[in-house]
Amino acid sequence: MVSFFCYITDFYDKLHLVYPIAVLNKEQHYSLNTLPMKSRGGKAMIEVFIDGASAGNPGPSGAGIFIKNNGEVQRFSIPLGEMENHEAEYRAFLKALEICIEKGYKVVSFRTDSQLVNRAVEKEFVKNKKFAPLLEEALKLTRQFDLFFMKWVPSSDNKSADELARAAIRENKTKGQDK
């Protein structure tokens, strides 16, 4: 399988913006108005919002994953233990990929407010070598989908995943107090 990128054009506040999106196994260009909501096999596109957060850097961390599947919503709040915020962002991405693969989703569109993760996936490269194994693992998992998109969104558009990540941090802290 070969990975490459397509560009989706959007009109937002009367500005013409182009968003780089990682796409696997398809060589097409879409506008947001023509983005396929179903693949050729009739599978619906799953929207996945992800966020990783830490209380301290490093500190108790959590992953928030909010999935929209044809009107159904799934929420995951996953404690991650002690780590830095950037690692939590990568771990949230990995957990979300694993969940989507486990559920058999084939066409996924990820949204993240982490520019670090989005750029790393887009370029298939990360400057900080500490995150290289996490990126490598994530890219390997993305190749299991028929169609994979990732788009950066502002934090205000990722509130559901953020709330789930913060709930996971609280759960992490509670577990630490129980010991």
C-alpha positions in Angstrom: 0.0 0.0 0.0 1.2 3.5 -0.8 0.4 6.5 1.2 0.1 10.0 -0.3 -1.8 13.1 0.3 -4.8 14.9 -1.2 -6.0 18.4 -0.6 -9.5 19.3 0.5 -10.6 22.8 -0.2 -13.0 24.5 2.1 -14.7 27.9 2.3 -14.6 29.2 5.8 -15.3 32.8 6.7 -15.1 33.7 3.0 -11.4 32.6 3.0 -10.3 29.9 0.6 -8.3 27.4 2.7 -6.6 24.2 1.7 -6.1 21.5 4.3 -3.6 18.7 3.8 -5.2 15.4 4.5 -3.4 12.0 4.7 -5.1 9.5 2.4 -4.3 5.9 2.0 -5.1 3.6 -0.9 -7.0 6.2 -3.0 -5.6 8.9 -5.4 -8.4 11.4 -5.6 -9.0 15.1 -4.9 -12.2 16.1 -3.1 -13.8 19.4 -2.0 -15.5 19.2 1.4 -18.8 19.4 -0.6 -17.9 16.2 -2.5 -16.1 14.3 0.2 -17.4 10.7 0.0 -19.5 9.8 3.0 -19.5 6.2 1.8 -16.8 4.2 0.2 -17.4 2.1 -3.0 -18.4 -0.8 -0.8 -21.1 1.3 0.8 -19.3 1.7 4.2 -20.1 4.9 5.9 -17.2 7.3 6.8 -16.6 7.3 10.5 -15.6 10.6 12.1 -13.1 10.3 14.9 -12.2 13.2 17.2 -9.1 12.6 19.4 -7.3 14.5 22.1 -4.6 13.7 24.6 -4.0 15.7 27.7 -1.7 15.9 30.7 -2.1 17.6 34.1 1.6 18.6 34.4 4.3 18.0 31.9 4.8 15.1 32.7 1.8 14.3 34.8 -1.3 12.2 34.9 -2.6 11.9 31.4 -5.6 10.8 29.5 -7.0 10.1 26.0 -10.3 11.3 24.8 -11.9 9.7 21.7 -15.3 10.7 20.3 -16.6 8.7 17.4 -19.5 9.5 15.2 -20.8 6.6 13.2 -23.9 7.3 11.0 -25.8 9.1 13.8 -24.4 6.9 16.6 -21.9 8.3 19.1 -19.3 6.4 21.0 -17.2 8.0 23.8 -13.9 6.7 25.2 -12.1 8.2 28.2 -8.8 6.3 28.7 -6.4 6.9 31.5 -2.8 6.8 30.2 -0.7 7.0 33.3 2.2 9.6 33.7 3.5 11.1 30.6 4.2 14.4 28.7 1.3 16.1 26.8 2.8 15.4 23.4 3.1 11.7 24.2 -0.5 11.7 25.4 -1.6 13.2 22.0 0.2 10.3 20.2 -1.2 7.7 22.6 -4.7 9.0 22.1 -4.2 8.7 18.3 -2.9 5.1 18.7 -5.8 4.1 21.0 -8.3 5.6 18.5 -6.8 3.7 15.6 -6.8 0.5 17.6 -10.5 1.0 18.5 -11.5 1.7 14.8 -9.6 -1.4 13.6 -11.2 -3.6 16.4 -14.6 -2.4 15.3 -13.9 -3.2 11.7 -14.2 0.4 10.4 -12.6 0.8 6.9 -13.2 4.5 6.0 -12.2 6.9 8.8 -11.8 10.6 9.1 -9.8 11.7 12.1 -9.8 15.2 13.7 -7.2 16.4 16.1 -6.3 19.8 17.6 -2.7 18.6 17.9 -0.7 20.3 15.2 2.3 18.1 16.2 0.5 14.9 15.5 -1.3 16.2 12.4 2.0 17.4 10.8 3.8 14.2 11.7 1.2 12.1 10.1 1.0 14.4 7.1 4.8 14.4 6.5 5.3 10.8 7.9 8.2 12.4 9.9 8.7 13.7 13.4 11.6 15.9 14.5 11.7 14.6 18.1 13.1 11.1 17.8 11.4 10.2 21.1 8.1 10.2 19.2 9.4 8.3 16.1 8.4 4.8 17.3 4.9 6.1 18.1 4.5 7.7 14.7 5.8 4.5 13.0 3.3 2.4 14.9 0.5 4.8 14.0 1.3 4.9 10.3 1.4 1.1 10.3 -2.1 1.0 11.7 -3.4 3.6 9.3 -2.5 1.3 6.4 -5.2 -1.1 7.6 -8.0 1.2 6.5 -9.3 1.5 2.9 -9.4 5.2 3.3 -7.9 7.3 6.1 -8.1 11.1 6.5 -6.6 13.3 9.2 -7.4 17.0 9.6 -6.3 19.6 12.2 -9.2 21.4 13.9 -9.2 24.2 16.4 -9.6 23.2 20.0 -13.1 24.8 20.0 -14.1 22.1 17.4 -12.7 19.3 19.5 -14.4 19.9 22.8 -16.0 16.5 23.2 -12.6 14.7 22.9 -11.0 17.2 25.2 -13.7 16.7 27.9 -13.1 12.9 27.6 -9.4 13.3 27.9 -9.8 15.5 31.0 -12.2 13.0 32.6 -9.5 10.3 32.0 -6.9 12.5 33.8 -9.3 12.8 36.8 -9.7 9.0 36.8 -5.9 8.7 36.7 -5.6 11.0 39.7 -8.3 9.1 41.6 -6.5 5.7 41.0 -3.3 7.3 42.2 -5.0 8.3 45.5 -6.4 4.9 46.0 -3.0 3.3 46.3 
